[in-house]
Amino acid sequence: MKYKIKSLVIMTVISILFNLFYFSNYTILLLALVGFGWYEFFQKKKVFKNLDIKYDIEYEKCFIEEEVEYRLYLTNNSDEDIIITVSPSNLLSRLRPPFQKIKLSANEKRN
């Protein structure tokens, strides 16, 4: 799985360089904020690795203006609560609601 952490890496390098050349309270604060960013990244990475997602779509008899049933099964196997926004593909624009926020508690399974 690829992660877009280029900005976090750049901020880490900049904060380390600032800390080496201009050591002050502000550079230590910047380094602490970047450290908190890395901590949050690894926490979220762990939560999403433990998230189990299965889906099912009924499309065999789908005609114009006919309802489509899209089932999504989410299981949160981590120890943290998370809020997920579920949004189906653009190809399924007839689905209602177009997106939905779901809160999964720790070790909860939701259909």
Long-range contacts (C-beta under 8 A, 24 or more apart in sequence): 3-41, 3-45, 5-41, 8-34, 8-37, 8-38, 8-41, 11-37, 12-38, 43-80, 46-78, 47-76, 47-78, 47-80, 47-82, 50-76, 50-77, 50-78, 51-75, 51-76, 51-77, 51-78, 51-82, 52-77, 57-92, 68-92, 68-94, 68-95, 70-95, 71-111, 72-111, 73-109, 73-110, 73-111, 74-102, 74-104, 74-109, 74-110, 75-108, 75-109, 75-110, 76-104, 76-105, 76-106, 76-107, 76-108, 76-109, 77-107, 78-106, 78-107, 79-106, 79-107, 80-106, 81-105, 81-106
